[in-house]
């Protein structure tokens, strides 16, 4: 079963996620923004979710992590039942 490690920032609105993505593209540190803005407890670890298997996360999240998002690239805002995520895949393992 495929595995991956990723980090994310979870916020309440698409506008907030888009603004944070623009800050990251402008040179802001993903981990620092996660600590400041993420509504997920993982924010305190810079958004790191560690290693997980395909199927452990909600489907919308899984599609991005195990899809074709290049490693090290920050996703567009991804809507789930929890809010809006910016996701960065750190590695994928088979």
N, C-alpha and C positions, 0 to 999 in steps of 0.2 A: 504494500500500500504506500502510495506517495506521501512524503512528509515535507514540511517546509518550516522555516522560521521567518517571522515577519514582525513588524512593529506597526502601530497605527495610532491615529489621533481620532478620538470620538467626540463629536460636538453635536449640538442640537439642531442646527440649521445648515442648509446647503450653502447659504451665503457665507457663513462663518468658515465652513470647510474650504470654500473657494478662496477666501481671503488668506487663510493659513497656507494653502498651496502656493499662492502668489508670493507670500513671504519666504517660503522654502526655496522657490525658484529664484528669488532675489538674493539668496545666500544665507537665510536664517537657518539655524540648526534644528533639525527635525526633533531631536530628543528634548531640546530646551522648550520648544513649542508644545510638545506633548506634556511636559511637566506643568506648564502654565495653563493649558487650555483643555486637555483631554478630560472627559467625564468618566473614563474607564480607570479603575485602580492601576492598570498597567502604566498609566501616565507617569507615575512616580518612578518607573524604571525606564523613562524615556520612550514609553509606548511599546516596549518589547513584550511580545507574547510568548517568546521562547519557541521551542519546536513543537509542532502538532501535526496530526495526521489529517489527510483529506477526510471530510465528513464530520470533523469535530466542531467546526465553526458553522454559523448559519450559511445557507446556500449562497446568498449574494456575496458574502465575504470569501467563501471557498472558490467561487468562480473567478474572482480576481487573483487570489493567491496561487491557484493551480491552473490559471489560464495563461495568457500570453504576455502579461505585464513583465517587461524586462526587469531583472534583478537590479535593485538599487534605484529604481524609478518610482516616484510617488504617483499613485493612481489619481484619477479624477475622483470627486466625491462619490462615495458608494452608499446608497440608502439601505438600511436594514431596519428591523423593528426597534433597534436601540438608538438610532439617530443616523448621522452621516459620518462616514469614516474616510480618512486619508490612509492609504495602505502602502507600505513599502516592504517588498519581499527581500529578505536578506539572503536566503539560500533555499534551494529546492533539492530534495534527496529522493531517490527512487526506493 
